[in-house]
Amino acid sequence: MKVENKIKSLTKKLHNSIDVANRVIKKNGVDVGFIYLKSITDNLIFSQAIFEPVSNFDGQINFEILEQIVKANDVSKVEEKEIIDKILKGSVVVMLSNSEEFLAIDILNYNTRAPSEPPTSPVIMGPREGFTEDLKTNMTLIRRRFYSDQLVFKEATVGDTTKTQVVIAYLDGIADEKIVKEIKKKISKIKIDGVVDSYYLLSLLASRPNSVLKQVGCAEKPDIIAAKMLEGRVAIIVDNSPIVLTIPFVFLEDLQNSNDYYINYIYSTFIRFIRLMGIFISVLGPGAYIALQLFHYNILPIKYLITIADTTQQVPFTPFIEILFILLLFQILYEVSLRLPSYLGLATSIVGALILGDTGVKAGLISPPTVIVVAIAKIALYTVPEQSAQVNIFQFVFLVLGAAVGLLGLIGGCIYLLAYANSIENYGAPYLAPFSPFILSDNKDGLFKVPLSEMTERPKSFENENKERMDESSR
Amino acid sequence: MKVLDRSITAWQTGIILFILLFANKILILPSLLYEDAKLEAFLVPIFLFVLELGLIFLFYRIKTKYPSERFSDILKNHYGKFVTYSLYVLILVFFFCKALLLYNVTYIFFRNMIYKDSGNILFLFCFLPVVNHLAIIGLRVIGRTAQLFFPVIIFISLFCICIGFFGINSSPLLYQASINDVFRSCLKHISAFGDSIFLFIFMDKIKIQKGQWKIVFSFAGIAMLFVVTITTVFILSYTYTSFMHPFAIFEIMSYVKEFGGLGRIDIISMVLIIILTYFQLALYLKGFMESFHVIFSKIDNIYSVLTFNIVFVLAVNYVVLNLSKGVIYGETILPYFSIISFVFIPALVVVMLLKKRRKERKK
């Protein structure tokens, strides 16, 4: 087949898309054809490293010579069936009229943003780099932390339409082989039209896909991913996503924060208790307040009781409706502030906090103690922002339980929820480990944090190949 | 539906045992003990705990001889199917009756204290979903969840005991009841004990390594210490009016009505009672399920839960829900069921152990 015909056929296969570029030149009676996508390739490299050397070549060109004269690193022979795939991944495919072989030269290039501090994980101390949407940049950010042959990147493609590149990263000799195999198997089994972001894989990789509880770790910072990989976890990087996933995941991970490792260990223990308390207050606060008001008011000291009675007697709604109304109002304001441009966000805050809150109280529609309770619960929610979605749901569930049956319902709900969490095992890691089952050594970096010199072992909550982390002599 | 009953560790076994031995003895038992044993009431749990420890010791012996076998299979091998099934029918009824009594007492307590106008349906709505969930989700999950709540249980119990000491207003004056009265009280309330048979029916799921038995015995010891202390503190707080105050742990706390600026702290004891009731009911249901599974091995496990729920709701509505009725039922009918835990099972186990010993000697 003539080169022109081959190019026509390939262009047709690519649906004559406007970003398909091709060029055919004649060199001493030999037709040389080039085809590539100009939207994802570097035109300058194409012209300087590929087109110019070929067009300037004086002799009789053949496939072996072609391989030698192009000034590019990533050059490979490809079969006819692979051509489209190569073009779509940013290669220029070169063909000759005197040869049936094809040469693919990778010149993928598109605009990416530089690594910057992710808005979701700001730090006071420590590295400020964050992942970007570019897979190669993300791999570089991880590789820079492991100048070791132990770091392994394995590639997979997910999505029938998007053909998204997914990279499984782990440390050989530290990550458990069974876990790596299981993840690879799960990813290979995924049959989906497209994966636009790593969040698409969250429920597909979870042990219980329908669960309300978060089961896969997420991070936007390479230092966090590196630390988790050193513990034996496996990272999953998805092209076009700045969020890297980690498996196995345990609840404790969200109580930890990279800041904890840069401050005094006693203070970080205190901070972790505060975070846990924040979750409790947020989940149980509104429910407990309403349970106290409706069922257990007699346990309140008489002065508080009088204050509450004074402030709530003018409110026309039942306590449950009142608190539900404020919680929903807060949720609406939160959603609005997330989506509005920052200059309008300020206006929303003023309308929400000052006008709605203050006027609502003055008008006697809501009572000040209820506003305070909801405010505390909502602020406490963000002590562990990674868990905010789940905590928000449970806040409403426990509110209903507290309003319906008081203390009995709240405690029953807690037992139910914790039993449910305890029944989840992600890739062999009990969800609430190291609290239940209680693993003493893992608690050194659990709710309590000991100095780094005491953390001599890798976590035992899940399987890993090498338990020892630090030699005794280095302590 | 598959029930995932995977193995539990020595710590989890100890905590489950603690709940079984502690939970149903801190609410109405101390007050009932006073009726016969007066100030010597604290001796009753001591005597009965000695029996309980004997049962746990037998469990230790049989577990070390048959480390991974099911109790029902061992029984079948030694005594045949008839004896095994008969015993398991009795165990099934034993756990059901205990669940019924525990629910009855808790219901009366909460109706009197908090939910004055509420009907039984509210309590069933609270307890049954959680208890069913715990039982279905498996023994390991119960063990792990109990492990999470254990520090809370211990902390609140110690807090109650410490607060209780402030309420003691009489110095102990013993020799009010004769030894006969004490033993009569023991026999009357023996049904509150004997829950250790739970360990026997789940012996294949319990994984205890060499040297870890002390953990299990320690938890049993701590439970005994707590029950005896709470009984003593309660009786020394109320002395001659102990029989008028049926809910011991709560009464201990409510004696100190307003503690500083904290308000009424008796709600703390309610939290303890609620946690323990949820767990103990789940353990009784688990015992019921396992016995049901041995008797009707071909029927799916979920039917045992359904059976329990239906019979429980019917029994709760038509048989009990009255404290005095419940107490009478606990003091008259239930003690006969204690024959299972303190006579039948020990006798069968001792004979099995002796047989095994003889076989080993012959070899």
Interface residues (C-beta under 8 A of the other chain):
Chain A: F295 H296 N298 I299 L300 P301 Y304 V405 G406 L407 L408 G409 I411 G412 G413 I415 Y416 L418 A419 Y420 N422 S423 P430 L432 F435 S436 P437 F438
Chain B: L4 T9 W11 Q12 F110 I114 Y115 L122 F123 F125 C126 F127 P129 V130 H133 L134 I137 G138 V141 I142 R144 T145 Q147 L148 F149 E258 G261 L262 G263 R264 I265 D266 I267 M270 V271 I274 I275 Y278 F279
